């Protein structure tokens, strides 16, 4: 059994992950919440992926509105 976890983020979040910056603080500031596939079927994994993608877009738009 495998567990797929998708984490919505922004370019700022990705930069922190790559550079080793304080990812937990950035993640909390962004409001990023992990999305877990409810099962192992391709449809369930795709649904989780798309939910995370939509959440990433919402994070980007919220950052843009706040001037970030």
BALOBA-1460 file (C-alpha; in Angstrom, 3 decimals):
// residues 68
<rec num="1" residu="x" x="0.000" y="0.000" z="0.000"/>
<rec num="2" residu="x" x="1.300" y="3.460" z="-0.883"/>
<rec num="3" residu="x" x="0.224" y="6.854" z="0.346"/>
<rec num="4" residu="x" x="0.197" y="9.820" z="-2.004"/>
<rec num="5" residu="x" x="0.446" y="13.223" z="-0.373"/>
<rec num="6" residu="x" x="0.323" y="16.420" z="-2.422"/>
<rec num="7" residu="x" x="1.374" y="19.716" z="-0.882"/>
<rec num="8" residu="x" x="0.071" y="22.908" z="-2.441"/>
<rec num="9" residu="x" x="2.699" y="25.636" z="-2.537"/>
<rec num="10" residu="x" x="4.000" y="28.640" z="-4.447"/>
<rec num="11" residu="x" x="7.341" y="29.533" z="-6.029"/>
<rec num="12" residu="x" x="8.360" y="30.978" z="-2.648"/>
<rec num="13" residu="x" x="7.568" y="27.653" z="-0.986"/>
<rec num="14" residu="x" x="9.485" y="25.689" z="-3.600"/>
<rec num="15" residu="x" x="12.459" y="28.006" z="-3.206"/>
<rec num="16" residu="x" x="12.477" y="27.373" z="0.544"/>
<rec num="17" residu="x" x="12.362" y="23.625" z="0.022"/>
<rec num="18" residu="x" x="15.284" y="23.714" z="-2.426"/>
<rec num="19" residu="x" x="17.476" y="26.155" z="-0.487"/>
<rec num="20" residu="x" x="16.728" y="24.721" z="2.947"/>
<rec num="21" residu="x" x="15.205" y="27.920" z="4.266"/>
<rec num="22" residu="x" x="12.654" y="27.821" z="7.069"/>
<rec num="23" residu="x" x="10.020" y="25.808" z="5.190"/>
<rec num="24" residu="x" x="7.732" y="25.179" z="8.204"/>
<rec num="25" residu="x" x="7.323" y="28.926" z="8.790"/>
<rec num="26" residu="x" x="6.724" y="29.651" z="5.118"/>
<rec num="27" residu="x" x="4.266" y="26.762" z="4.862"/>
<rec num="28" residu="x" x="2.330" y="28.087" z="7.857"/>
<rec num="29" residu="x" x="2.363" y="31.632" z="6.463"/>
<rec num="30" residu="x" x="1.062" y="30.396" z="3.113"/>
<rec num="31" residu="x" x="-1.617" y="28.281" z="4.750"/>
<rec num="32" residu="x" x="-0.537" y="25.215" z="2.774"/>
<rec num="33" residu="x" x="-2.434" y="22.091" z="3.802"/>
<rec num="34" residu="x" x="-1.457" y="18.652" z="2.530"/>
<rec num="35" residu="x" x="-3.925" y="16.790" z="0.312"/>
<rec num="36" residu="x" x="-3.985" y="13.016" z="0.689"/>
<rec num="37" residu="x" x="-5.463" y="10.683" z="-1.916"/>
<rec num="38" residu="x" x="-8.406" y="8.813" z="-0.397"/>
<rec num="39" residu="x" x="-7.420" y="5.569" z="-2.051"/>
<rec num="40" residu="x" x="-4.968" y="3.998" z="-4.444"/>
<rec num="41" residu="x" x="-7.007" y="4.136" z="-7.627"/>
<rec num="42" residu="x" x="-5.809" y="6.366" z="-10.423"/>
<rec num="43" residu="x" x="-9.021" y="8.412" z="-10.229"/>
<rec num="44" residu="x" x="-8.588" y="9.085" z="-6.503"/>
<rec num="45" residu="x" x="-4.954" y="10.046" z="-6.924"/>
<rec num="46" residu="x" x="-5.800" y="12.343" z="-9.830"/>
<rec num="47" residu="x" x="-8.548" y="13.983" z="-7.777"/>
<rec num="48" residu="x" x="-6.074" y="14.663" z="-4.946"/>
<rec num="49" residu="x" x="-3.515" y="16.041" z="-7.401"/>
<rec num="50" residu="x" x="-6.065" y="18.403" z="-8.930"/>
<rec num="51" residu="x" x="-7.276" y="19.507" z="-5.495"/>
<rec num="52" residu="x" x="-3.696" y="20.393" z="-4.579"/>
<rec num="53" residu="x" x="-3.234" y="22.209" z="-7.896"/>
<rec num="54" residu="x" x="-6.366" y="24.280" z="-7.256"/>
<rec num="55" residu="x" x="-5.122" y="25.056" z="-3.733"/>
<rec num="56" residu="x" x="-1.743" y="26.143" z="-5.158"/>
<rec num="57" residu="x" x="-3.496" y="28.543" z="-7.515"/>
<rec num="58" residu="x" x="-5.515" y="29.939" z="-4.611"/>
<rec num="59" residu="x" x="-2.282" y="30.484" z="-2.637"/>
<rec num="60" residu="x" x="-0.690" y="32.330" z="-5.579"/>
<rec num="61" residu="x" x="-3.757" y="34.532" z="-6.076"/>
<rec num="62" residu="x" x="-3.977" y="35.304" z="-2.348"/>
<rec num="63" residu="x" x="-0.290" y="36.267" z="-2.280"/>
<rec num="64" residu="x" x="-0.787" y="38.491" z="-5.311"/>
<rec num="65" residu="x" x="-3.780" y="40.234" z="-3.703"/>
<rec num="66" residu="x" x="-1.814" y="40.867" z="-0.506"/>
<rec num="67" residu="x" x="1.107" y="42.267" z="-2.468"/>
<rec num="68" residu="x" x="3.351" y="39.234" z="-1.925"/>
